[in-house]
Each structure stands twice: as structure tokens, then as C-alpha cells.
Amino acid sequence: MIVKRLGPVAWDLSYEAMRAFTAARDAATPDELWLCEHPPVFTQGIAGKAEHLLEPGEIPVVATDRGGQVTYHGPGQVVAYPLVDLRRLGIYVKEYVFRLEQALLKTLEVHGATGHRVRGEPGVYVRLADPLGHAAWVPPQDEAAKFDGLAKIAAIGVKVSRHCTYHGVALNVAMDLRPFERINPCGHAGLAVTDLSTIGVRASWDEAAATLGAKLAASLGPR
């Protein structure tokens, strides 16, 4: 996999570039991973519902073709776009999302934090009461309480076209988290959102990007 650290780039430019890359690639095209940081923007998934946009204000809202509902991108967040041929890798979308989550979990581990999965809710979460602790998280029996005690630290939204992926993951490093209060993050009212800085992890954007890039490249390589 070719890893490209693009740094600050407008969201719409990266979106069009991903679509163009995917449309032009063939069976011999090497997979790539783009690591970006975007100016403030809300992105709405293909099935996104308007009611999840509460008060976007001056932050632009853009429609996109990834799965999921609305999320926020902004400075201090590492956005990683794996451009992967799933057929060549020999996996399906469910396994692909599992590997994205695994790379995020391993990235948090490197930085001393413990992430958790929530069944049926792509992304990675941390326990608010003890984000740096390593105890297992026991899901509540009540489905309505599945996010209790958790905050989302990384989001996942993907698109697959002709067995090839684009869009990807967003890891919150050291952000202004207030824009998340203007939406129902990922379509969930009241879902808490955090970042590495807030839970006590001191990592720069470059450090977090390097770790996440390495973990994604390893997770999405042949087994």
C-alpha cells in the first residue's frame, strides 16, 4: 500500500480525487492510503436525515455518497482514506470495516488508551470514566442504553464501487469539539464525542497520523 500524507486539504478536493482515482483504477493499480486534515465541514451520508442537522450555522454542509449519517470534520482530526481493492484482498465489506476498527483500536493502544466497539455501530468508542484504563467494556442489556458511559473518538464511513473502497475513518486528535453539538453525531441524539487530547493523550496530528497510517497499512495488507 502506498501511504500519502497529504495534510491540510479541502474536503471537496479530496472527495473528487478519491472518486477519480477509483474510477480510473484497474486490477493492477496499487492500493493507496491518504492521510488528510480538513477545514470545518459537516458531511451527510447518502441516507442522511435532515433532522440530524441541528444548528450547522456557518459550517458548510455537503452531501456525499458514503454510508452513515452526518458527521463533522475539522482541524485537529486525522482523516484517513484507504483506497483498497477488496476483491484482490479477498475480503468483503463486513471484514473491511472490522479491519478499519482494528487499526483504530491498535492506534489508541499505542497512545495508551483503550477503545471499544459497539455492536451495529461502526466506529470506536472510549469509556468516559476511565479512557486510559484497560478493563473490558460490558455492553448493557438495554439497547437504548448502548452508548451509556461511552464517547465516540473515531468514526467510519465507507463507499465501495466495483469492489474498490473510498472514504474511510476519522480519528479525533485535538479538536474544537463544539461543532459536534450542532448535530446528532452519526444520527444519534446526545451521543458524546471526544478526542485524544480531552482524554489525556498528548499526541500531535503528525504523530497520530503516522500511527494510524501504519496500523491501517498493516491491517489492510494480505494475511
N, C-alpha and C positions, 0 to 999 in steps of 0.2 A: 504494500500500500504506500502510495506517495502522500506524505503529510505536508500540507502547506499552511503555514501560519500567516494568515492574511491580515490579522489585526483589525483596526477600525475600518469598517466598510458599511455603506448604506445597505439597509436590508433589501430594498428592491433590486439593487445591483447584484447582490449575491443570489437572490431568488432567480432572476433571469439567467444568470450564469450557470446555476445548477441545472435549470431546465434545458438550457442549450447543450451543456455537457452530456446530459443523459440522453437527449435526442440524437446526438451525434455519435455516441459511443457504439462500439461493436464488441464482439466476443473476445477480441484481443486487447481491448482498452484496459490499462491498469486501473485498479480501484484507487480512489483518492480520498483524502480527508482534509476538509477545510476548517480551520480554526479562526473564528471571527469575533468581533465585538461591534454591536450595532448602536446607533443613536436611538433615543427613546421611540418606541413604536409598539402598538398593540397589533397582534396578528390573530385573525379569526380563521378557525379551521373550516373545512369545506361544509360541514354540517352545523356550523356555529349558529347559536341563537342570539338574537339581538338583546334579549333581556339580561344576558350575562355581561353586557357593557353598561356599567352603572353611570359613571361620570368620566368619560375619556378626556374631556376638556381639550387642551391644546395639543395633546399627544395624538399623532395620526393613527387611524385605524385602517388596516389593509386586509383585504381578503386574500386567502391563499388556498392552495389545493392539498394541504396536508390534512391528516386526520385530527380529531380532537376539537376542543372549543377554543376560547380566547386565552391568550397568554401575553406576557409583556417581555420585551427585550430592551435592554438599556446598558449604559456604560457600567463596567464592573461585573459583567456576566460573560462567561465563555460560552459561545455558541459553536457547536461542532457539527459539521455536515459530512457524514460518511456517504460517499458515492460508491456504492457496492453492488456488484453483480451477484445476486443471491443464487442464481442458478449455477454459476461457476463455483460458488462457495458450498453449494449443496444443502442449503437450508431454506426454510420457509419464514414467513413474516413473524410468526409467534416466536420462533427461536431467535430471529434477528433482534426483536425487542428485548428478549431475555438477555442477550449478549450486550446490548446497549446498557441495560440496567446493571449488569455485572461489572462493566467497565466503570460506571459511575460509582458503584459501591466500593470498588478497589481504589478509585481515586480518593474518595473520602477516607478510606483506611490509611492511605499513605500520609494524609494530612491529620491523622489522629482522631477522626470522627467515625461514627458508626451509622451507616444508612440502613434503611429498611424498605421493603416492598409492601405495597398494599394490593391485595388481590383485586384484579379487574381495573386497577387504576395505574396506568403506566407512569413511570417516574420514580424518583427516590425521595424518601422522607427521613426526617430525624426526630428523635424524641425530644420534645421541648424541655422536659425536666432534667434530662441528662444526655445531651447530644454527643458528648465525648466519652460516655460510658459504653461498655461493650456487652451489656446484658441484652439478651434476645427480647424482641418485642412480641407480645402475645396479642393477637388480634381480638377485639371484643366480639362477643357473640351477636350483639345487636348491629345489624348492617348500617343503621342510621348513625352509629357512633364510631364508624371505622376510622375516622380521622382524629378522634379524640386523643389529645396529648401529642399529636404529631404536627410537624410543619414541613411543607414541601421545599426542598432545596434544589431539585433538578427536575426539569420537565422533558417529556419526549413527545415528538410529533413527527410522523414519517409519511412519505409517499412512495409508492412502488409503481414504476412504469416499465413494462416489458422486462420484468424480473429485476429491475435496477432501482436502487433507492436514492432518494434525496430528502432534503430537510434533515432533522436529526434531534440533537439534545441541547439543552441549555442548562448550564451549571451556574448558580448564583454564587459569586465570589465576594465582592464588596460593593454593594449597590445601594442606591436610594430605593428602598423597598416600598415607599409610599404609593407609587403608581399601581401596585397590586391591589390596593384598597379601592381603586376605581373600577374594578372588575370582579366577577366571580371567577377566581383562577381555575382554569381548566373546567369551568362550568359548575363549580362547587361553591355555593354561598358560604362565606365565613371560613373558608379554608385558609389556614395560616401559611405564610410563606416566609422563609428565612434565607440567610446566606452564610457563607463560611465565616465572615467577619463577625457577624452577630453571635454565632455560637462559640466564638473564642479562637477560631483558627486564623492565624496571621499568614496569609499567602497572597502574593501578588498575582495579578492577572497572568503574567508570563509563567509563573511557577505552576499555577493551576492548569493553564493551557498545556504546558509541557507534560504534566502528569496525565491529564485526561487524554491527550493525543496518544501517548504511549500505551495507555490501557485500552483505548479503543482499537488501535492498530493491532495489539496482541489479541484482543477478544474477537476481532473480525477477520483474523487470519485463518488459514486452514488448520484443522486439528489433526 
